[in-house]
Amino acid sequence: MQQATWSAGALAVVGAGLLLCALWMRQGRNWARWALVALGAFYPMFVLTDMNRNGLGLWVAYRYLPELCTAAIAALLLLPASHSYFSSVRRTG
């Protein structure tokens, strides 16, 4: 029970940090965008580490769908259109 409480607390803190970082990114702060990109780059490393231990199968796409989506979102944040969108928000807002 104590481990579940600590895990839930850590998940709440990380989730709040991600939300705050996303809000800062929406306000045009470029460092927040890069922080989310860096975090998104860590997810495939966790997936690859687990696949190295457990093997590769068809269940990988289903089991790691959230991690793969996070990596895809991080890649989309690197596109020039994304940069111009978030940069224009700060100038007009």
Secondary structure, DSSP 8 states (H G I E B T S, - for coil): -HHHHHHHHHHHHHHHHHHHHHHHHHTT-HHHHHHHHHHHHHHHHHHHHHHHHH---THHHHHTHHHHHHHHHHHHTTSHHHHHHHHHHHHH-
